[in-house]
Amino acid sequence: RTRPAADRQLRDVLLGVLRSDDNAGVRRRALSVLQEMAPDPAIRAALIEVLLHDANPGLRVAAVNALQAYGRTAGAVDEETLRRLEQRLTREDNDFIRLRSEAWLEEVRFQ
């Protein structure tokens, strides 16, 4: 088992890769590894960022699936983030992503 500082360091590197790597496959792998880590607000924030901004629909699907898997374990989502997600969903052209995201938002609102 690694030390907590090493875990945070690894998490931070993976979050950076998820947010900025040009290769969608590399971003997807970073997302997969992050999903295996203990849920925390920084990871959830990055997943929401992917859902809001990533051009790759496969990554957006993976992000919303990960968010649903987290459930309540990463804490509450602030109202501003929920509002931004709702606005983004009005422009989402992928029906699957929109429906899954809407379902997740409903779960979050009623927790």
Buried (B, 14 or more C-beta within 10 A) or exposed (E): EEEEEEBBEBBEEBBEBBBEBEEBEEBBBBBEBBBEEEBBEBBBBBBBBBBBEBEBBBBBBBBBBBBBEBEEEBEEBEEEBBEBBEEBBEEBEEEEBBEBBBEBBEEBEEE
